[in-house]
Structures are given as C-alpha cells and as structure tokens.
Amino acid sequence: MVVSKKTNEILETIENFPFLNYDINSVLNTEDENLFITLEQYLVENEIEEVIVALDQSEEELIERLYQFLIEKKVNISLRSDLYKFVSGLAKINSVPGLPLIST
C-alpha cells in the first residue's frame, strides 16, 4: 500500500523495477478527508503487510499521525528517505532506484 499525495509518481517509480517484487494493491491519497477510516478499512480488508508513506517534510503533523497509527496496526512501515528525521529506532534502509525507503 502507498500513502502519498504524489501517488502516480511513486507508483511509476516502483513499477519501473518489477524485480524488487513490490505488490502494490492499494493507493491512498492523503487528500482523502476520511484518510484514517479508509486506511483502517484497507488494512483489514486486504491484509496489508507494508505501507509506504511518501509525503513531503512540510506535512510533519500528518506524517507523525500516520506513523503512530500504523505502528498500532502492526504493519511494516517504509518512509521515503527524506522523512528520516521524523523516525527513531529504524531497522533498515531499502532502495527502490529513485525512491530510497526507510523501513521500521
């Protein structure tokens, strides 16, 4: 699952590298006024294992809320690398060429 305002850009980047075996089955745009309700439904209905959060640093409050929400749901979280300063105790860094991700 991808959560982003730039969903098309992120999907394009991931789809250009099929050998990485990312299976994107859901995309949520953060401009959805019911984002957290929709996210909860997707997580349950689709048995989502990993969520990629690709937001701008200017959206710090939303990033923090999403991160806390996803931790409680016990899914793997990957953040676009420039979001690093918002996260502590990171486990690893994965790289999709053109889209480095930090995973927790």
SVG drawing of the C-alpha trace seen along z (x, -y; Angstrom):
<svg xmlns="http://www.w3.org/2000/svg" viewBox="-14 -22 34 32">
<polyline fill="none" stroke="black" stroke-width="0.4" points="0.0,0.0 1.2,-3.5 0.0,-6.6 1.0,-9.8 -0.1,-13.0 2.1,-12.0 0.7,-8.5 1.2,-8.3 4.9,-9.4 5.6,-6.8 3.8,-4.0 5.7,-4.8 9.0,-4.6 8.1,-1.3 6.7,0.2 9.9,-0.6 11.6,2.0 9.5,5.2 12.4,7.4 12.0,5.8 8.7,7.7 6.6,4.9 3.0,5.8 1.1,2.6 -2.5,3.4 -3.8,0.2 -3.0,-3.5 -4.4,-6.2 -4.2,-9.9 -3.7,-11.9 -6.2,-14.5 -8.9,-12.0 -10.8,-13.7 -11.5,-10.2 -7.9,-9.1 -7.6,-7.2 -11.0,-5.5 -10.2,-4.5 -6.7,-3.3 -8.2,-1.2 -10.6,0.5 -7.9,1.2 -5.6,2.7 -8.2,5.1 -9.9,6.0 -6.6,6.5 -4.4,7.9 -1.8,5.3 1.7,6.2 3.6,3.0 2.7,-0.7 4.9,-3.1 4.5,-6.7 5.7,-9.2 4.9,-12.7 6.7,-16.0 8.6,-17.1 6.1,-20.0 3.5,-17.5 5.2,-16.7 2.0,-16.5 0.3,-14.1 3.5,-12.0 3.6,-11.7 -0.1,-10.8 0.3,-8.2 3.4,-6.7 1.7,-6.3 -1.5,-4.9 0.5,-2.3 2.7,-1.2 -0.5,-0.4 -1.7,1.7 1.5,3.7 2.3,3.3 5.7,2.7 6.2,-0.9 8.5,-2.3 9.1,-6.1 10.6,-8.0 14.1,-8.7 13.8,-12.5 11.4,-11.7 14.1,-10.2 14.2,-13.0 10.7,-12.0 11.5,-8.5 13.8,-7.0 14.9,-3.4 14.9,-2.5 15.7,1.1 17.0,0.8 17.1,-1.2 15.8,0.3 16.4,-1.2 14.0,-1.2 16.1,-3.0 15.0,-6.6 13.0,-6.1 15.1,-5.2 12.9,-3.9 13.5,-3.6 11.7,-0.6 10.8,-0.1"/>
</svg>
